[in-house]
Amino acid sequence: MHCPKCRGVMRTYTRSGVHIEQCDSCRGIFLDYGELEALSQMESQYRAAPPPPAAAAPGWGAPAASVHHHHHGGHHRPHHGSVFHMLFST
Protein backbone atom coordinates (compact mmCIF):
# COMPACT_ATOMS: atom_id res chain seq x y z
CA MET A 1 0.00 0.00 0.00
CA HIS A 2 1.24 3.52 -0.77
CA CYS A 3 0.76 6.70 1.23
CA PRO A 4 -1.97 8.96 -0.21
CA LYS A 5 0.09 12.03 0.77
CA CYS A 6 3.64 11.27 -0.42
CA ARG A 7 3.33 7.86 -2.14
CA GLY A 8 5.74 6.30 0.41
CA VAL A 9 5.44 2.72 1.63
CA MET A 10 2.77 2.18 4.29
CA ARG A 11 3.19 -0.29 7.15
CA THR A 12 0.35 -1.72 9.22
CA TYR A 13 0.68 -1.97 13.00
CA THR A 14 -1.83 -3.57 15.32
CA ARG A 15 -2.17 -1.93 18.71
CA SER A 16 -4.81 -3.22 21.13
CA GLY A 17 -6.81 -4.68 18.25
CA VAL A 18 -6.75 -1.48 16.16
CA HIS A 19 -4.99 -1.53 12.78
CA ILE A 20 -2.94 1.60 12.19
CA GLU A 21 -1.30 2.37 8.85
CA GLN A 22 1.79 4.56 9.03
CA CYS A 23 3.94 5.89 6.20
CA ASP A 24 7.66 5.12 6.39
CA SER A 25 8.48 8.37 4.58
CA CYS A 26 6.31 11.17 5.98
CA ARG A 27 5.27 9.26 9.17
CA GLY A 28 1.61 10.07 8.45
CA ILE A 29 -0.91 7.94 10.31
CA PHE A 30 -4.06 6.68 8.59
CA LEU A 31 -6.98 4.91 10.23
CA ASP A 32 -9.83 2.93 8.74
CA TYR A 33 -13.47 3.77 9.43
CA GLY A 34 -14.31 3.42 13.14
CA GLU A 35 -10.73 3.11 14.36
CA LEU A 36 -10.50 6.67 15.66
CA GLU A 37 -13.65 6.03 17.71
CA ALA A 38 -12.12 2.79 19.03
CA LEU A 39 -8.96 4.67 20.05
CA SER A 40 -11.03 7.38 21.74
CA GLN A 41 -12.96 4.74 23.69
CA MET A 42 -9.69 3.10 24.81
CA GLU A 43 -8.43 6.53 25.91
CA SER A 44 -11.55 7.06 28.03
CA GLN A 45 -11.19 3.63 29.64
CA TYR A 46 -7.48 4.21 30.29
CA ARG A 47 -8.11 7.51 32.04
CA ALA A 48 -11.04 6.09 34.08
CA ALA A 49 -9.07 3.07 35.36
CA PRO A 50 -8.38 3.12 39.12
CA PRO A 51 -4.77 3.54 40.27
CA PRO A 52 -2.83 0.38 41.14
CA PRO A 53 -3.07 -0.80 44.78
CA ALA A 54 -0.45 0.50 47.21
CA ALA A 55 2.41 -1.84 48.05
CA ALA A 56 2.44 -3.24 51.59
CA ALA A 57 4.84 -1.50 53.95
CA PRO A 58 7.59 -3.62 55.56
CA GLY A 59 6.86 -4.89 59.08
CA TRP A 60 8.22 -3.18 62.18
CA GLY A 61 11.99 -3.68 62.34
CA ALA A 62 12.19 -5.15 58.84
CA PRO A 63 14.84 -3.57 56.63
CA ALA A 64 13.44 -1.39 53.88
CA ALA A 65 14.38 -2.84 50.49
CA SER A 66 14.25 0.47 48.69
CA VAL A 67 13.56 3.85 50.23
CA HIS A 68 12.08 6.56 48.05
CA HIS A 69 12.48 9.96 49.70
CA HIS A 70 10.84 12.12 47.04
CA HIS A 71 7.21 10.98 47.31
CA HIS A 72 4.76 13.55 46.04
CA GLY A 73 1.63 11.82 47.31
CA GLY A 74 -0.81 9.52 45.56
CA HIS A 75 -0.32 7.23 42.60
CA HIS A 76 0.10 8.74 39.21
CA ARG A 77 0.12 7.26 35.76
CA PRO A 78 3.38 7.76 33.87
CA HIS A 79 3.65 11.19 32.30
CA HIS A 80 3.55 9.92 28.73
CA GLY A 81 0.43 11.81 27.75
CA SER A 82 -2.19 9.26 26.89
CA VAL A 83 -3.00 5.90 25.41
CA PHE A 84 -2.31 7.50 22.02
CA HIS A 85 1.32 7.88 23.10
CA MET A 86 1.43 4.16 23.88
CA LEU A 87 -0.02 3.31 20.49
CA PHE A 88 2.11 5.59 18.38
CA SER A 89 5.41 5.62 20.28
CA THR A 90 6.97 2.70 18.43
Salt bridges, closest charged atoms under 4 A:
ASP24 OD2 - ARG11 NE 2.62
GLU43 OE2 - ARG47 NE 2.62
